[in-house]
Amino acid sequence: MRFIDLDAQYRLIAADLAERFQRVHRHGRYVLGPEVEELEATLARRVGIRACVTVSSGTDALLLALMALGIGAGDEVITSPFSFAAPAEAVALLGAQVVFADIDPRSYNLDPEAVEEVITPRSRAIIAVSLFGQCAEFDRLGAIAERHGLTLIEDAAQSLGATYRGRQAGGLAHVGCTSFYPSKPLGCYGDGGACFTADPVLAERLRRLRSHGQERPFRHVQLGINCRLDSLQAAVLLAKLPLLEQEAQTRAGVAQHYSGALAELVTVPWIAPWNASAHSCYTIATPEREALREWLGRLDIPHTVYYPEPLHHQPALAAYTDPLAQLPHAEQCCREVLSLPIHPYLDRADQDRVIAAVRRFFADRSVSVDG
Ligand SMILES: *Cc1c(COP(=O)(O)O)cnc(C)c1O
């Protein structure tokens, strides 16, 4: 059993991929070639937004979005302490301060009320991460951002393919950022990412910044970086795009099967009625996490803790945030969460093995507690 099975998916697209790769080798435009243009147009249409600017990773997408907004020293950016580090890291790399607001423990996403409490005159932006595949509360966060003159950024690295009140993830904020890391809902065979925006000025700035700030070849109007996507990765993504929706639905079926069998034993994922999650992770919570983790390890059931430490406790961020901030929900989630295997090619027998292992753990415990 695998935590994520990319080999099963590869077999479905192998023939299409071989053809697409040959085309790249024939035209020889390995960076920002025609596949990249086709991918940007296709993704923009799919997300329902004017512009998609592909980049070389999800982290670069966040960094570029913040650069394009002119965020730097003296600014504060509000984000989630219960997340992968990239959003906070990008803020700190630009010399700005990271202000963490606590999460809603039901959805694991930023709590809009907690966000509003930490706004100061230095606040410039909010980065809302849509964790484990479920979109954050974008309507409420957008209203707060507007009221205080802040820019709302969506981190859709884990949520591509999800919807929020009928709207596609990636297009829910002023800028959306996503990742094509292999294990994400839409992954390539290496690193890749994209920014989405309806703002044409911002889109132009993003395109310039990803290629050394050039407005035309060898004319540099601002300091940029090199974070372009290559054509082979774009070809992989074009081959995989037709699978995105069905794969999300299949993962939703796995999640439903798990939740039906585990809900009385652990906290199972809560999906808001207005959301359709991409189910990029299936994450349970229990105060007995450490013992359960050890048990699953002994039975060779793949599992991971996303995330074992809240970001305000990370040494690398100490100079850019308040390490003593009180964020009790995020801290508790770090102690209790555990992610189980979920992918579209996980068969029923393996799902049942996972369920049986978790159920057995709690059955044995109740015996030892009672006896
Ligand atoms: C994976 C991820 C990123 C970073 O993406 P990379 O492509 O690995 O740089 C950013 N934010 C979140 C929430 C992620 O899960």
The ligand as an SDF file (V2000), in Angstrom:
LIG
                    3D

 15 15  0  0  0  0  0  0  0  0999 V2000
    3.1610   22.2470   -1.1040 C   0  0  0  0  0  0  0  0  0  0  0  0
    2.7230   23.5140   -0.5550 C   0  0  0  0  0  0  0  0  0  0  0  0
    3.3580   24.7280   -0.8830 C   0  0  0  0  0  0  0  0  0  0  0  0
    4.6310   24.8140   -1.6560 C   0  0  0  0  0  0  0  0  0  0  0  0
    4.6340   24.2390   -2.8940 O   0  0  0  0  0  0  0  0  0  0  0  0
    6.0100   23.7690   -3.5800 P   0  0  0  0  0  0  0  0  0  0  0  0
    5.6100   23.5220   -4.9950 O   0  0  0  0  0  0  0  0  0  0  0  0
    6.4390   22.5280   -2.8760 O   0  0  0  0  0  0  0  0  0  0  0  0
    6.9930   24.8660   -3.4610 O   0  0  0  0  0  0  0  0  0  0  0  0
    2.8130   25.8980   -0.3960 C   0  0  0  0  0  0  0  0  0  0  0  0
    1.7370   25.8900    0.4000 N   0  0  0  0  0  0  0  0  0  0  0  0
    1.1300   24.7460    0.7660 C   0  0  0  0  0  0  0  0  0  0  0  0
   -0.0730   24.8190    1.6450 C   0  0  0  0  0  0  0  0  0  0  0  0
    1.6040   23.5250    0.3250 C   0  0  0  0  0  0  0  0  0  0  0  0
    0.9960   22.3980    0.7020 O   0  0  0  0  0  0  0  0  0  0  0  0
  1  2  1  0
  2  3  1  0
  2 14  2  0
  3  4  1  0
  3 10  2  0
  4  5  1  0
  5  6  1  0
  6  7  2  0
  6  8  1  0
  6  9  1  0
 10 11  1  0
 11 12  2  0
 12 13  1  0
 12 14  1  0
 14 15  1  0
M  END
$$$$
